[in-house]
Amino acid sequence: MDNTRHNIALKPEALSHSSEAFAAYQLDQFPDRLRFLHRQLLSPKSDSAQQILFYLEAGCRMFGLDKGAYVEHGQGAWPPSCYQYDLSAIESLISAETGPVEGLEQAVRSSSLTLFSPVDGRLAVNLDKLAYNRAQVKAYIATPVLSGDEFTGLLYFFSTSAVDKPYTAQDRETIVLMAEGVARMNEAMNVQRREGVKEDETGPLGFVTPGVKSFKEYSYQAQIPQAHGVAGKVVEVLQNRIGHEKLGIEFIATELSLSKRTLQRRLQQQNINFAQLRDQVRFHHSITYLVEQNHSIDRISGILDFSDRTSFTNAFKRWTGLSPSTFRKLFRDYV
């Protein structure tokens, strides 16, 4: 196997994006970062090289750094080269003249940890040991790209100019999400290569935001259950009471002229749980309120008869894996 690293260079006109692509996002804010990554999943670039370069530019903007690189390792890997992006370049967006920051690459590969500096932590590589193109590296954030437990590459961003703020847990989470997306794209590409499928036969493969679905999928997941008998009556009463009355089982039973115990027994006879029915009705209406209304999260919590915002947030994370505020940020453009 030829282990020689080949760098690629693309002219600015080869990239199909511009700064306008980032104008709708505040990339220093985590919800907008998540929203941006999800948008790219739904509409990736026309080819994989452009997709990688686009993400490297996005990472530079997210972390306030000048340069980004994706270095690939392993047999049968894709892409077979080191992609480098230079946000500060004037004539050439991609620098292929120098290699990656090898000391940083070695540190991440040996530890399989996300490393970043400036930070008051024990995991950072000393900046005075890192140089790029004969200039000292002043700040970086780097993470391994893993396929299962196997190290398959390195994604990192760095700058030879000083950065005046330390990186945060949300910065770390952002680059880890991006690396997971790289790994999934690599896995998909390797499957295509084994099956002899060309990229243009299936459409572009974008980076993904793990665990995040499309709005259509969430809407389908949150459909009002098609229930019959007493369960159907419970759903109807719950829907009528949303935003007006309490949703506790004792109140629903009273409106149906039943005791709480009788209602529980009748639902049990249909193999249905009251809490699950109420959850589904709440989930359905929570999506509508979050993307179509301007109510605060606290107000929506009250409308759905949660005791407080924390209870609503915990329930919504259980339903979607996302907080209500993040969900709203991701999908508010759909309406």
N, C-alpha and C positions, 0 to 999 in steps of 0.2 A: 504493500500500500504506500502511495506517495503521501507523505506527511507534510509536504511543503505547503505553507500558507500562501494563498493567493488573495491579494486585495483587489477590489473592483473600484472603478471610478465612473460616476455618471455625471453628465453635464446637467446644469440647472434645468434646461428645457426638457430633459428626459423625465423630470418629476411632474406629475399631473396635479400638484397642489400648490398652494401659496399661503401666505399668512392669513388670508381670508378664511381658510379652513378652521383656524383656531379662534376666530373673532368671537364666536358665540360662547366661548368657554373661558372661565377664570381658572386656569390650570394650576394656580397655587392653592386652590380649594379642592379638598378630597371628593366631595359629591360631584363636582364638575369633571374631575379626572375620571371617575367611574362612569359618568354619563358619556364622556368622550370615548372611552374604551368600548363601551357597549355600542355606540353608534358605528364604530369601525367594524364591529362584528357583523352588524346588519348590512353594511355597505362598504366592504373592503376595497382596496385599490385594484387596478386592472391586472397587475401581476405581482408576484411575491417579492421581487426585489424592491419595487416601489413601496410595497407595504412595510417592509423592514425599515427602509429609509424614512418613511413617513413617521413611524413610531420612534425612531431615534430622534428625529426633530422634535416630536411631541415630548419625549422624555427630557430633552435639553430645556424645553420651555417649562415643564413641570418643576424641575429641580433647580432652575436658574443657573445651569451650567452650559459651557460652550460646545462641548464635544460629546459624542456618544458612539458606542461600538457594540457590535454583536459578533462574538467570536465563537466559531463552531468547533466541536470536538467529536470524535467517535467515528467508527466505520459506517459507511453507507449514509452519512449524515447529509442534511440539506439545510442551508446552502453550503457549498464546499469552500467558503471563503470568509474573510473578515470584512464585515460591512462597517464603514466608518462615516460618521456625519459630523460636519463642522458648522455650527450655527454662526460662527463669527467670520467665516470665509466670505469674500466678496464675489470673486469670479467663479470659484468652484465650490459647490456645496459638499462634495465628497472628497475627502483627503485620502489618497491611496499611497502617499509617498513614505509614510512612516507606519510602523506596526503599532499594536496596542501597548498599553502600559503593562509590561510583562510582570513586574513585581506585584502589581495588584491582581493580575490574573492568577499568579501562583498562589497568592494568599487565599483567594476565594476558592480556588480548586482544592487546596489542601484542607480547608476548614469546612467547605460546603455551607458557609454562612453568608448572610447579607452583611456587608461591611460598608461603613460610611464615615466620612469626616468632612467638616468639623463636627465632632460630637464628644461629649464627656463619657466615653465608654472604653472598655478594655479591648474591644475587638478591632479597633481601627488600626490600619497599617500606618506607620510613621510617614508623614508627608515628605520628610526630608530624604526618604529613600526612593521616592517615586519621581520619575521624570518622563516627559513626553516631548519628543523632537527637541531635546536639549534644554527644555524649560521645566522648572519644577512644578509638579502638580500641587495645587493649593486646596482642592476640594474634590471629593468623589463620592459616588454611591454605586455599589456594585452588588450583584447577586448571581448565584449559579442558576443555570437552566438545567432542570432535572427531568429525566424520563423515568418515573418510578424512583428508585434510589440511585440510578446511574447518572453521573455527571455528563451532560451532553453539550454544554456550552456556557458562555458567560455573557451577561448583559450588564453594561456599565456606562456611566456618564461621569464626566470629569471636567475640570477647568484648570488652566494655568494662571488664572486670576483669582484673587481672594473672594471668598463668600462670607458674608458677615453674619449669617445665622446658622445655628446647628440644624441638622436634619432631625425629623420627628418620626414617631411610630407610623404616622400616616404616610410619610415619604417612603418608609420601609415597606409598608403594605402595598403602596402603588407599584414599586418596582418588582415586588414579588408577583403581583397580579400580571404584570406585563411578561415576566419570565414564564409564568405558567401558560400564558397565551402562546408564547414562542414555542414552548414544548408541545402544545397541542397541535399547532400548525405543522411542526416538524413530523409529528406522528402521522398526521393526515397525509402529508406529502410522501412519507415513506410508504404508506399503504398504496398510494397512487402509483408510485414507482414500481412496487412489486407487482401490481396488477397491470402495468403498462398503460396507465391512463395519463394523458397529457393534461396539463393544468387548464388549457383553454377549452377542453372538452367538458369540464365540470364547473367552470367559473372560478373566480379567484377565491383563495382561502385566506380569510382574515385572522388576525389575532382575536382571542376571545376573552371575555370577562367570566371566569369560572363561576358557576352557580347562578348566573343572571340569565333569564329567559327573555324572549321578546314580549312586547306588550300584549300581542294577540294570545300568546301562551298563558300569560297571567290572567287575562280576561276569561279564557276558556276554563282555566283552573278555578276561577272564582264564580262560575255560574251558579245561579240559584238552583238548589237540588230539586229534581222532579220527584216529589214525594206525594203519596196518596194517603187516604184515610186520615187518622188523627195527626200523623206526621205532616201531611199536606196542610192541615188546618193550623198547626203550629207555625209552619213557615209563613203562611198568610198573615197570621197575627203578628209575628215578629216583623215582617215587612211593614205592616201598617203602623207599628209602634216606633220604628226607627226615627229618631230625632224628636219624638214627642213624649214617649212613655218609657218606663223601666222595662228591661228585657229579661229580668229574672224569671226563673221557672214558676215561682209562686204567683207572679202577676199574669203570666200566660195561662196558667191553670185556671185562675179566677175568671179570666175573660172567656174561657171555654166552658165555664161552669163545671169544672172538675176540681178535685182535690189534687194537691201536688203529687201525692203517692199514686193516685189513680192515673194521672197523666204519665208518670214515670213507668208504671206497669204497662200501659197501653203502647207506649213507645217501645218498651222492651219486647213486647210481643211482635213488633215489626223489626226487631233487631236494629233499632235506631236509638241513638243517645241524644238527649236534649242539648247537651253542650256542643256536640258536633254540628247539629242543625243550626244552632245560634252562631257558632263560629263561621259557618259557610255564609250565612246571611250577612254577618258583620264584614267578612272578607269582601263579599260582592260590593257592598255599599262603600267600604273604605276606599276601594280603588276609584270609584266614581267621585267621591269627595276629594281625594288627593289630586286627581288630574283635571277635574272639571270645576272645582270650587276654589275659592281663595280663603277658606276657613283656616285658622291656625291648627296645628297638630293638637293642641290642647282642646280646642273647640270640637274637632272631629272625635277626639276621645270621649267627650261628653255626649255627643250625638249618638255614638255607638254604645253608650251606657257602660263605658269602662270606668273603673274607680278613679283612675288618674292616667296621665300621659305615659308613665312608665309601663303600666299594665297593657295599654294599647300597643306601645312599641314592642314589648316582648311578644305579644300575640302576633303582630304583623311580621316580625322576624321569623316566627315559627311558620307562618304561612308562606313567606316568600324568600327568607334569608336576608332581607334588606330592611333597614329602618324605614319608617314612613317618610321621613324627610329626604332620604336618598332616593326612594322610589319616586317621589314627586319630582325631584330634580332630573331623574332619568327620563321620565315619560311625559312631562308637562307639554312637550311640543306635539304630542299626538292629537291634541284637541284644538 
